[in-house]
Amino acid sequence: MPIPGKIVTMLMTETKESFGGVVAPGEVKEVRSAPAYVGAIPEQKMIGQTKQIIDGREITFVTKGYPQNIIFVEGTADTGDMFQWDMLDLKEKMIVASREILKRYDTYKDFEEEYGMFCVSQYAGEPEKFFTHAPLIAALVKSEKEPLDEKEIARTLEASIKYGKNDLLMVDWDGAFIFDSSGAFEETIELLEIGNYQLLRYRILDFELDRRLNKLSRLLHTHHKQRFSVFKGGEMKEVVRKMIYARSRSIIEFEAVDRNVKLIGDWYSAKVFDLVEKKFHLDEWRRNIKEKFETLEDIYNMASENFALSFNKRMEIVLIFGWLILLIGWFVLLVLDFTAYFK
């Protein structure tokens, strides 16, 4: 018996310039009795919408935006039967179409996050009955066409949470499988998109920190080679100023997301986001970025001390030469006075 559902794909990247659009409605309709998390966190913008025919299916593509110039395309396709191996091919084609849409915008090519969400609804009973399709389910969430080992399939199915008796969510790095007999997928999809948004922002911030570390290293290397040159203290301060700004902004934004999503304690959206954080390794990204911030601060402190010592030494040398010139001047004047006197 065919089991209907839908595929939702997401392709997210960063634009070089700000985009337009209108603020999306901030309220998510939720059928669960638990209070929903606070709207769209962070605030989304609706930029555009288009439809395409792929493999005989009408696909809707919606272009949206997040703060800090993050743009993404969300594709949605209804499926007559979710448990077919060609669903992975359809997902890949939707990602390709999304990438073509993003070409209309001036984006960075090195940073992308793509994700596929396979949503099943209109069934009776518990979703575990569909585990007869476990190899296909694991392949879809991992975007893997090669046959998977049974242990890997089991680990994939274990990375899941249940809220109601008839729903189930499985999350992996490349995709998620959402079972909900009522078809209320919106909240879960948005939480998965927020997780990808945070992951992309961490990757961008990590790259920026590496770039600034390299710049500081070059400045220190130049200063070391040119011992008597004037150290570019202003350039060093500008690098650190941008670092402090980036750190403050990231802390405020990321903690705001975590605070608002987890505001309801261990209820549904908090559980979902905890699972997303584990599968996306967001805690590891946070630790890595924190360590790089601390490294930058240590380098700046050492460079500042070195600059202060070098500056003091140069000033001492200048003072010594100044006194020497002054003494020579007084000696010359004394000689001239003696010469004039004996004439």
N, C-alpha and C positions, 0 to 999 in steps of 0.2 A: 504494500500500500504506500503510495507516494506521501511524503511528509513535507508540506510546504514550509517555506521560510523566506529569508532574505539574506543577501550578502551586503555588508557595508564595508567599504574600503576607505582608507585615509592615507593621504600623502601630504606630508607637512615639511615646510622649509622656511627659510628666512629671506625676506626681501631687502634690497638695498635702500629702498625709499618707502615712505609711508603710503598706505593704500587708503582708499575711501571706504564706503559702506555705511550701513546703519546698524545700531546696536541691536543684537538679537534679543528676543524676549528672555527674561532672566528666570522664569519659573518653569520648572520641570514637572510635568504631570506624573504623579506617582500613585499607583494603586495600592501599595503596601501601607499598612497602618503606621509604620515608623515614619517620623518626620523626615522629609527629604533634605539633602544638603542645600546650602544657600545658593540657589540659582546657578548660573553659568559662572564658574570660578576657574580662571579669571574671565572677565567680560568678553564675550564673543561679538564680532561684527559680521553681518551678512553682506557679502560683496557681490555675488552674482549666482545665477543658476542656469543650467543648460541641460538638454536631454540628447542622448545618442542611442543608436541601435547597435548592440553588440551581440553577435551570435543569436540574432532573432529576438533579443530581449531589449525592452526599453529601459535604459539606465538613466537615472537622475544624478547629475553632478552639481553639488552646491559648494561654492567657494566661500570660505569663512576666514576670519582673521582673529588673532590673539594679540595682546599687547607686545611691545618691543619688536614690531614688524614680522611676526610669525604668521604665515599664511598657509592654509591647507585646503585641499579639495576632498570632500566627502562624497563618495559614490554609493548609490543604493540600487540594488537589483532584486526584484522578486523572483523566487525560484519555485518551479512546480514541485521539485523533489530535491531536498537538500543533500541527501545521501547518494550523491553521484560523484565519481572521480573527476568529471570535467568541471566541477566547481572550482578547483584550484586553477585551471586554465582561465576560467571566467574572471577570477580574482586578479590574476596577472594582467589580463587585458584591460581591466578597469583601472589598474595602477598605471599602465601605459597611457591610457586616455587621460587620466588625471595629470600625468606629467606633461602632456601636450597642452592642457589648460593652463598649467603654471608657467609655460613658456611665454604667455602674454605679459607676465610680470618680470621685473628685473630682480631675479633671485640669485642667491649663492648656490652654486652647483655642488659644493663639497659637503653640504649638510642637509640631509633628508631623513625623514622617518616615515616608513610605510607600514601599514597595519591592516589586517583583514579580520572582520568580525562576522561569524556565521551564526545566524539567529534562527532558531526553530520554535514554532508556535503551533497552535491548533492541534494539540494532541491530548489524549486522556491518560491519566496515571502518572507515575513517576518517570523522570527522564532517563534513569538508569537502564530502562528497558532498551534504549537505543545503543547500549554498549556492545551490542552485536556488531555495530559499525565502528568499533574502537580503532582499528587500523586507519580507517578513513578520517575519523575525527582527529586523531593525533597528526596525521599527515597534513590536514588542512591548517591546524593552528601552528604547525611548524613550517609551513610552506615547503614541504619535503615530498618529492615525487618518488624517491627511492623507498623500498619497503623498510620499515622500521623494526628494530628488535622488540620482542615482547616486553622486556624490562623497560625499555624507553617508552613504549606505549603506556605501560602501567604508571610510570612516573608522570607522564603527561596528564593522565586522567586524575591522578591524585592531587594535582595542583588546581584544586577547585574549592568552591564554597557553595553551600545551600542556605537559602533563607526560608523559603516555603517548601512544602513537601513536593510540589510539582515544578520547582525551578532548580537550575543548576548553572553555574558559571565555571568554565575552565579557561585559564589564562596562560599564555606562553609568550615568548619574546616576539614572535612574528604575528601572532594572531590569538583570537579568543573564540570560544564556542559558547553561545548563550542559549540556554533552554528556558523558555517561559511560555507556559500554555496560554497566557492571556495576551501575549504579544507586546508587553510593556518593556521595550528594550531601551528607551531613550536615556534613562538615567545611567544605566550601565555603560552604554556607548559613550556618553559624554565623559564619564569618569576615566574610561580607557583613553579617550582623546587627551584628557588633561594629563594623564600619566605620560603619554608620548610627548606632549608639550614640555613637561618638565625635563624629560630625558633630552630632548633637542636643545633646550636652554642650557642644560648642564654641559652638553658636548660643545656648544658654542663658547660658553664661559671658560671651559677647560682649554680650548684652543687659544682664546684671548690671553689667558694667564701664561701659557707656554710662549706666546709671542712676546709678551712683556718681560718674561724671564730672560729670553734671548736678547732683548734690547738692553736690559740692565747688564747682562753679561758682556755685551759689546762695549758699553760705556765704561765698565770697569777695566776691560782689557785695553781699551784706548788709553785710559788714564795710567795704567801700569806701564805701557810701552813708552808713553810720552811723559816721563817723570816730571819734567819742569813745565809742562803745558798747563793751562788753566782748565781745571776740571769743570765739566758741563753740569754744574749743580742745578741750573734751571731745568735742563732736560730731564734730569733724574727726578726732580720734584714733580714735573708734569706726568711722568710715567706713574709715579706713586699716587698722584692725585686721581688719575683715571682708575687706578687699582682700587683705591678707597671707595670711589663712587660705584664701581661695579660690584664691590663686595656689599656695600650698604643696600644697593638696589636688589641684588639677588637674595640677600637675607630677608628683606621686607617682603618681597614677592613670594618666595618659596614658602616661608613660614606662614604667610597669610593663606596660601592654598591649603597647606597641611592643617592649619587651625580650623578653617571653615569646613573642610571635608570631614575632619575628625571631631567636629563639635558635638556630634551626637553619640560620642563614645564608641561602643562596639556594635552599633546597629549596622544596617545593610551597607550603606555607602562607605562607612568607615572600614568595614570588613573587605569590601571590594578594593578600596584604595590600598589597604595593607597588602593584599595579594598582588596588586599591580606593582607596588614598590619593591616587593621581593623579587618578582619575575623580571623587572626592569633594572634591578640592582641600583636603585636610586640612592640608597644609603651609602653604597660604595662610592658612587659619584660624588656625593656630598663630602665624604671623608677625604677623598682625593683632592677636591677643590679646596677644602679647608687647609690641607697640608701645603698646597701650593701658595695660598694666601700667606700662611705663616712663613714659608720660605722667602717670599717676596719681601715681607716685613723684615726678616732677619738680614737679607742682603742689603736692604735700604739702610737699616741701622748701622751695619758694619761699614757701608760706603760713606754714610754721613760722618761716622767717627773718623774714618780715614781721611775724608775731605777736610774735616775740622783740624786734624793734626797737620795735614799737608798745608793747609792755609796758615796755621800758626807758624809753622816752620818758614814758609815763604815770607811772612810778615817779619819774622826775626831777622832773616837775611836782608830784607829791604831796610830794616832799621839799622843793621850793622853797616850796610853800604852807605846809608844816609849819614850816620855818624862819621864814617870814614871820609866821605866827601866834605862834610862840614869841618872836620879837623884839617884836612888838606887846604881848604879855603882859608881857615884862620892862620895856618902856617904861611901860606902865600902872602896874606895881608901883613903878617909880622915881618917877613923878609922885606917886603916893599917899604914898610915903615923904617926898618933899620937902614935900608939903602938910602932912602930920602934923608934920614937924620945925618948920616956920615958924609953926604954930599955937601 
